[in-house]
Amino acid sequence: MRANPGNMGNMMRKMQKMQKEMQSAQAELEVKEYTSTSADDLIKVTMTGKHEIKDISIDAKVIDPDDPEMLQDLLIETLNQVLTEVDQDTENTMGKYTRGLM
């Protein structure tokens, strides 16, 4: 059996198209911004799809010199939240290209 050169050419074009779509989707994800807030909106964190923190807002009400642990806990919670959002969106977007390849 000989391979049909037309089918191989079509497959290569499809792969190149998919690669361009993946690169475009990745570029869009990298500049997209995600924002998460803590309970009561006391902390707000904005991050890009590249996991770069763009902004952190802290409400003065949460700054208690006698209880720095509360501020630390809220920051950790909010940062983990926004990281999860970035990772889930990346998986949802890029997963359609990578499912079934491995």
Phi and psi restraints in degrees (value plus and minus 20) as a CYANA .aco file:
   2 ARG   PHI    -124.5   -84.5
   2 ARG   PSI     122.6   162.6
   3 ALA   PHI     -92.8   -52.8
   3 ALA   PSI     123.4   163.4
   4 ASN   PHI    -101.9   -61.9
   4 ASN   PSI      94.7   134.7
   5 PRO   PHI     -80.0   -40.0
   5 PRO   PSI     -49.8    -9.8
   6 GLY   PHI     -84.7   -44.7
   6 GLY   PSI     -61.0   -21.0
   7 ASN   PHI     -85.5   -45.5
   7 ASN   PSI     -59.2   -19.2
   8 MET   PHI     -85.1   -45.1
   8 MET   PSI     -61.5   -21.5
   9 GLY   PHI     -83.5   -43.5
   9 GLY   PSI     -61.7   -21.7
  10 ASN   PHI     -83.1   -43.1
  10 ASN   PSI     -62.0   -22.0
  11 MET   PHI     -84.3   -44.3
  11 MET   PSI     -60.6   -20.6
  12 MET   PHI     -84.9   -44.9
  12 MET   PSI     -61.0   -21.0
  13 ARG   PHI     -83.5   -43.5
  13 ARG   PSI     -60.2   -20.2
  14 LYS   PHI     -84.3   -44.3
  14 LYS   PSI     -61.5   -21.5
  15 MET   PHI     -85.3   -45.3
  15 MET   PSI     -60.9   -20.9
  16 GLN   PHI     -85.1   -45.1
  16 GLN   PSI     -60.1   -20.1
  17 LYS   PHI     -83.7   -43.7
  17 LYS   PSI     -63.9   -23.9
  18 MET   PHI     -83.6   -43.6
  18 MET   PSI     -58.9   -18.9
  19 GLN   PHI     -83.2   -43.2
  19 GLN   PSI     -62.5   -22.5
  20 LYS   PHI     -83.9   -43.9
  20 LYS   PSI     -61.4   -21.4
  21 GLU   PHI     -83.2   -43.2
  21 GLU   PSI     -61.3   -21.3
  22 MET   PHI     -82.7   -42.7
  22 MET   PSI     -64.1   -24.1
  23 GLN   PHI     -83.7   -43.7
  23 GLN   PSI     -60.2   -20.2
  24 SER   PHI     -85.4   -45.4
  24 SER   PSI     -64.8   -24.8
  25 ALA   PHI     -82.6   -42.6
  25 ALA   PSI     -61.5   -21.5
  26 GLN   PHI     -83.6   -43.6
  26 GLN   PSI     -62.6   -22.6
  27 ALA   PHI     -83.2   -43.2
  27 ALA   PSI     -60.2   -20.2
  28 GLU   PHI     -84.9   -44.9
  28 GLU   PSI     -61.4   -21.4
  29 LEU   PHI     -83.1   -43.1
  29 LEU   PSI     -58.6   -18.6
  30 GLU   PHI     -84.7   -44.7
  30 GLU   PSI     -51.9   -11.9
  31 VAL   PHI    -116.2   -76.2
  31 VAL   PSI     -31.4     8.6
  32 LYS   PHI     -85.3   -45.3
  32 LYS   PSI     122.6   162.6
  33 GLU   PHI    -128.8   -88.8
  33 GLU   PSI     120.9   160.9
  34 TYR   PHI    -141.9  -101.9
  34 TYR   PSI     118.8   158.8
  35 THR   PHI    -149.5  -109.5
  35 THR   PSI     112.8   152.8
  36 SER   PHI    -147.5  -107.5
  36 SER   PSI     131.1   171.1
  37 THR   PHI    -146.6  -106.6
  37 THR   PSI     132.7   172.7
  38 SER   PHI     -99.7   -59.7
  38 SER   PSI     156.2   196.2
  39 ALA   PHI     -75.2   -35.2
  39 ALA   PSI     120.7   160.7
  40 ASP   PHI      43.5    83.5
  40 ASP   PSI      -6.0    34.0
  41 ASP   PHI      35.1    75.1
  41 ASP   PSI      13.6    53.6
  42 LEU   PHI     -99.0   -59.0
  42 LEU   PSI     -47.2    -7.2
  43 ILE   PHI    -147.7  -107.7
  43 ILE   PSI     118.1   158.1
  44 LYS   PHI    -154.0  -114.0
  44 LYS   PSI     108.5   148.5
  45 VAL   PHI    -143.3  -103.3
  45 VAL   PSI     111.2   151.2
  46 THR   PHI    -137.2   -97.2
  46 THR   PSI     111.3   151.3
  47 MET   PHI    -157.9  -117.9
  47 MET   PSI     131.1   171.1
  48 THR   PHI    -109.4   -69.4
  48 THR   PSI     150.0   190.0
  49 GLY   PHI     -85.6   -45.6
  49 GLY   PSI     -32.5     7.5
  50 LYS   PHI    -109.7   -69.7
  50 LYS   PSI     -10.3    29.7
  51 HIS   PHI      45.5    85.5
  51 HIS   PSI      10.3    50.3
  52 GLU   PHI    -119.2   -79.2
  52 GLU   PSI     106.9   146.9
  53 ILE   PHI     -95.8   -55.8
  53 ILE   PSI     105.4   145.4
  54 LYS   PHI    -116.3   -76.3
  54 LYS   PSI     -53.4   -13.4
  55 ASP   PHI    -180.3  -140.3
  55 ASP   PSI     125.3   165.3
  56 ILE   PHI    -153.6  -113.6
  56 ILE   PSI     104.1   144.1
  57 SER   PHI    -132.8   -92.8
  57 SER   PSI     112.1   152.1
  58 ILE   PHI    -145.1  -105.1
  58 ILE   PSI     101.1   141.1
  59 ASP   PHI     -89.7   -49.7
  59 ASP   PSI     116.0   156.0
  60 ALA   PHI     -78.1   -38.1
  60 ALA   PSI     -46.5    -6.5
  61 LYS   PHI     -81.6   -41.6
  61 LYS   PSI     -45.7    -5.7
  62 VAL   PHI    -109.9   -69.9
  62 VAL   PSI     -26.6    13.4
  63 ILE   PHI    -109.8   -69.8
  63 ILE   PSI      79.2   119.2
  64 ASP   PHI    -141.4  -101.4
  64 ASP   PSI      89.9   129.9
  65 PRO   PHI     -79.0   -39.0
  65 PRO   PSI     -43.0    -3.0
  66 ASP   PHI    -106.3   -66.3
  66 ASP   PSI     -27.5    12.5
  67 ASP   PHI    -162.8  -122.8
  67 ASP   PSI      43.8    83.8
  68 PRO   PHI     -85.5   -45.5
  68 PRO   PSI     -43.5    -3.5
  69 GLU   PHI     -81.9   -41.9
  69 GLU   PSI     -54.4   -14.4
  70 MET   PHI     -83.2   -43.2
  70 MET   PSI     -64.8   -24.8
  71 LEU   PHI     -83.4   -43.4
  71 LEU   PSI     -63.1   -23.1
  72 GLN   PHI     -80.4   -40.4
  72 GLN   PSI     -65.7   -25.7
  73 ASP   PHI     -82.1   -42.1
  73 ASP   PSI     -62.9   -22.9
  74 LEU   PHI     -85.3   -45.3
  74 LEU   PSI     -59.1   -19.1
  75 LEU   PHI     -83.9   -43.9
  75 LEU   PSI     -66.3   -26.3
  76 ILE   PHI     -81.0   -41.0
  76 ILE   PSI     -66.3   -26.3
  77 GLU   PHI     -78.9   -38.9
  77 GLU   PSI     -66.4   -26.4
  78 THR   PHI     -90.9   -50.9
  78 THR   PSI     -61.0   -21.0
  79 LEU   PHI     -82.6   -42.6
  79 LEU   PSI     -63.1   -23.1
  80 ASN   PHI     -84.2   -44.2
  80 ASN   PSI     -56.5   -16.5
  81 GLN   PHI     -81.3   -41.3
  81 GLN   PSI     -69.9   -29.9
  82 VAL   PHI     -88.8   -48.8
  82 VAL   PSI     -55.4   -15.4
  83 LEU   PHI     -81.7   -41.7
  83 LEU   PSI     -61.7   -21.7
  84 THR   PHI     -82.7   -42.7
  84 THR   PSI     -62.3   -22.3
  85 GLU   PHI     -80.8   -40.8
  85 GLU   PSI     -65.3   -25.3
  86 VAL   PHI     -81.1   -41.1
  86 VAL   PSI     -67.9   -27.9
  87 ASP   PHI     -84.6   -44.6
  87 ASP   PSI     -61.1   -21.1
  88 GLN   PHI     -85.9   -45.9
  88 GLN   PSI     -62.3   -22.3
  89 ASP   PHI     -85.6   -45.6
  89 ASP   PSI     -59.7   -19.7
  90 THR   PHI     -83.0   -43.0
  90 THR   PSI     -65.4   -25.4
  91 GLU   PHI     -82.4   -42.4
  91 GLU   PSI     -63.9   -23.9
  92 ASN   PHI     -84.2   -44.2
  92 ASN   PSI     -59.5   -19.5
  93 THR   PHI     -97.2   -57.2
  93 THR   PSI     -69.2   -29.2
  94 MET   PHI    -104.2   -64.2
  94 MET   PSI     -42.3    -2.3
  95 GLY   PHI     -80.2   -40.2
  95 GLY   PSI     -51.8   -11.8
  96 LYS   PHI     -85.2   -45.2
  96 LYS   PSI     -42.2    -2.2
  97 TYR   PHI    -109.8   -69.8
  97 TYR   PSI     -48.9    -8.9
  98 THR   PHI    -120.5   -80.5
  98 THR   PSI     -36.0     4.0
  99 ARG   PHI     -80.7   -40.7
  99 ARG   PSI     112.8   152.8
 100 GLY   PHI      64.9   104.9
 100 GLY   PSI     -24.4    15.6
 101 LEU   PHI    -104.2   -64.2
 101 LEU   PSI     -42.1    -2.1
